[in-house]
């Protein structure tokens, strides 16, 4: 499937059950979210 910019990736992840934070995150929070997603993608 081809994802377009403008929220398509987030929308696709949400449809699969992943709800990303909608507001601004501090760098530590963003790093944690990225690490969790990477860990789950490898599972």
JOUR-V161603 format. One record per backbone hydrogen bond with DSSP energy under -1.0 kcal/mol. NH is the residue of the N-H (numbers start at 1). CO is the residue of the C=O. If there is no record, write none. Layout:
# JOUR-V161603
nh->NH co->CO
nh->NH co->CO
This chain:
# JOUR-V161603
nh->11 co->7
nh->12 co->8
nh->13 co->9
nh->14 co->10
nh->15 co->11
nh->17 co->14
nh->18 co->13
nh->30 co->26
nh->31 co->27
nh->32 co->28
nh->33 co->29
nh->34 co->30
nh->35 co->31
nh->36 co->32
nh->37 co->33
nh->38 co->34
nh->39 co->35
nh->40 co->36
nh->41 co->37
nh->42 co->38
